[in-house]
């Protein structure tokens, strides 16, 4: 490079350096200005809204979050723009824009959007606790008045389902819209019947039998892992009638799961499983469940704990049947523990919680959107277009082509944030595509619905309390519990009794006793409404 | 790269030149220099704007460490609580654990990671074949561009006791397999080693540049005096890059309160959280996920203050040792 060209390069670089920050600075400030302006006028507009509705003149625009599960293939478009978003805009008459948030980091992403003042008008999540956080932070606004004033179909829906109201109510006001969850089953267990037959064993009915079967599997198939799945610990807790990270009413006293007496027993069972190699000894580094799925689908696992009827469950069963046509999988009912028969984790009645951003411009459009959705807008989103993706058989939408459905409809249901949906387990078989494996899996999953809902999951009150004394220490106690459990598994001299004592000491140290007190007050204040 | 370097040199030289003698003269003199170097100042302007907008303006947000920040109230609207968050911080046991872990991990990387690029640069410098050297350098740079998420996945698979290559090798030699990622000792080793693997090659760039700036006549003189290769490295190359090492050392110490988030996040697991929970992961789980913004800002502020004190003191020490510091 000679001297003059070097000079040119320098000049060019300087220009670039000058331009870049200036441009970015401009871009930033102008877009912020735009976003801020209307939102600041908004509260005044609501106040004087009694005579002429202030929202009638506003454009019918609405933004709503959605969970990005990475399911939209590139030829379908994106989560923001695809056939279903077009469909919603066309049919509802509302100019909807979608704001995807990654499924696994939904809280972080939404929090950041809220803090930056860029959150969508409608924010939704499955977690009621998360909505409680948004209420405490003042990020969302009460919506009771809007429903009263503007809603038709959704108001009617709520009148028919008054039991949803307490779930939607935070600090005495309605903060989030929701609809009834058609199917509450969530976690499930599956076992290889062909392995049982091979060893002449019966389906385990009690925890001891379960351990014995796992031992037998281990002995007969040393290369395999008897029980896989990252939900294994939660599943065991559920069968003992508890969950480490939830509140329960124990002897009329509000008690946090990890501090319950029986947690020591759960920890002991977990230790037995780990030390004898009955669960994956490498589960600690299998954070995305991939190892578990690999063992299961390659026929090297005897039991799996998994979400009962999720698309993922269908897929891992199909993969297993494809890899090993002789495999026979049956659902495993929750086994009996010293605390009786308790079901695996099941959801509350509420489905998706939809909250209204406090800076929302047009709540009326939002209500119209919910009205349109519950009125039947959701049907196509869940089932696809009739005649193209599915057909109506016995009142149930049946997939016409499994592959096409997976590609074109699989990502759409969550756009239907409120649904007037019903569910019968038999429809799983009707819905499934006609090929042999899909049908085989569907009928097994149907059976498993009965197995998983045979006993209810222990739920002492309809929803978990949320209050500051607890939410401040929640991440700390979660970390502690996980650490203690890991220590018990890895260190032979530690057992459940030690763990429970350790957890209780820590609970006391970080202010758990105040949380206990606040929880009790919450229960006393609300128990009449349960 | 080039430009910013020259910019730094310019400002520092101006500072040294413009040391004033008397007040009235000082302004005049300064103005004279500004006039003389006006193009340089014009070039500097966007950089100043950049720093004001993106580095200094956000500092304002630090005041939420002294407030009870609520999203709805915003930075200005939230109520003042004084030092309450700091009191809570110093009263909590977790704080000391993460503080210790952060310091320890950084201390290890100062001892084990920092010298590696220097050694590597010295070795590369001694290579004869120019083509071979280039290929080798490029191969060494590649890991820098791989994301930690990918490296984390590879590392966990590689170290798996049942399916990992390392444990196959161990078993081949008749040793027991080790679950590296859940052992506090081996986890730390893996953490440090992965840093070396990813960054050591890329770190050689600055040293190679410094080595290239050493006058060949020094080597010739050394050769004539009968210095061996090793002697040449010791007496010519190393002193030649001493100031680069000093500056990078100061910068490294400035980061001692800061463990890169991604790196540790992908390798963490509950078995090692006693040594692996650091300030950045703590801030993430408490602040971003659990919305305790003020509390974690207080932690971040504390972290920055310690880092500032360390940088200032190391800079002093380096200067006392006769090197040119950062300022």
Interface residues (C-beta under 8 A of the other chain):
Chain A: X10 X13 X14 X17 X18 X20 X21 X22 X25 X107 X108 X111 X112 X114 X115 X133 X136 X137 X138 X139 X281 X282 X284 X285 X287 X358 X471 X472 X474 X475 X476 X479 X482 X483 X485 X486 X490 X509 X510
Chain B: X2 X3 X43 X45 X46 X47 X49 X50 X53 X54 X70 X71 X72 X73 X92 X93 X94 X156 X160 X161 X162 X179 X181 X182 X269 X270 X271 X273 X274 X277 X284 X285 X286 X288 X289 X290 X291 X292 X293
